[in-house]
Amino acid sequence: MKGGLQGPLNWYVARVRALDNKDDETVPNENYPFRTPTLFVATLKDVVCIPSVNEAQLRKYCDQLSVKEIDSSHWVMFEKPNEPNEAFAEFLAKL
């Protein structure tokens, strides 16, 4: 697809077709907590992945969660590509 949407859309295709469900079932529950620094880029105008809901879920599993809020919709990488890249760079610089 023109404009680079094929990669992001493939995730939805896999979820709808349940292509990774069997793989997900093989992961032991004790492997779910992340003990490493984790960045969540919350897009404040996202009606698909509601930031507050996702942050609450992530806090259950990530003991070193950092959150960067960006005033964008779900497709932040197309709307404001510099802002997530800056967030990633800032996050990585702290590691």
C-alpha angles and dihedrals in degrees: 000000000000116000097032101277097128095083097049092044092052089069090060092046090053093048095047092048092044089232095155101037094102091050091049090053092058093061110098115233091239088064094061101081109086112218094185133083109280130191122210115191104204116201107208097207094047112129092178101053104027105212097221093049093048094045091052091051093047093050088061091060107025117066093183101044121162119189127205116187120209125186096235143101127256094289097060093150089065098037100043108007095167096057098060090042090053090048091052092049092049091047094048092046089061094055 
